[in-house]
Each structure stands twice: as structure tokens, then as C-alpha cells.
Amino acid sequence: MDEVRDLSAHCSSFIIPYHIDHAKRLGLILYNPVERPGATEEAGVMKRALKEAGFEAATYMWKNKEELNSAINKHLTQEKADNSSILICCIMAHGIRGAVLDSEGKPLPVNAIIHHLSSKLPTNLPLVRNKRQYIT
């Protein structure tokens, strides 16, 4: 956990304060373990870091587009979205410019993943209404 905390010292010029005034915060960690020794452990570290920050965090392993979309659908329910103020979604996988790679090396375009997330979180939901949205 010290590695996670120490990282902020190196990134302080990039940190933008954001006041989270709602008790419910969602964290979603999606990881692809193929050809990534240690991916499960890395996902666990990320989950613990989010929980320490007050997030309800969940991890899901995925190997293809269907499993990735299924994990998003399972975690982002209407009830959770209605009662949350922020969502952090972390997709851990190898990738190429503009895409992450599934277990067979097939590219999944980041824009398609963002579109799927957006379809689960329409702009009329409190989770995204009047909130800053950053996609990196």
C-alpha cells in the first residue's frame, strides 16, 4: 500500500482537488490476467486503495469483450448509479494506441468501452449530472 501512497508525491502537479460530498462512491476494476503475471494481485492493491478512499470497489476478471461488458452491466446497476456521486473505472490490460487487448490479442477500442459505460450511465442519472468527467 505504501507504493500507492508514494505515487501521489510524484504526481502532485497533476492532482486536481475534487470535493466528493456524497457518501456513496463506486470503483470498478476490470483486469485481464492473461500474459500479465501479477494482474490479480495488482487488482487487489487497486481495490484496497479505492476502499481506503471510501469507495465501494469490486474487481472482475475479463478475457473478451462480452465478459468486459457483462462486468460493467453487473456492477453499474440503476440503483447504484442513482445513489452514487462518483465512479472510477480502471481497466487493466495490455493495449495498443486507442485499444486494450483481450486474451486472444484482439483489440477492443477504448471508444467502444466508453460508449458502453455511457449507455449504462445516461446523462440524466445523478452519478454523472453536473459532474466533471475525465477519460484518460
Order of alpha helices (4+ residues) and beta strands (2+ residues): alpha-beta-alpha-beta-alpha-alpha-beta-beta-beta-beta-alpha
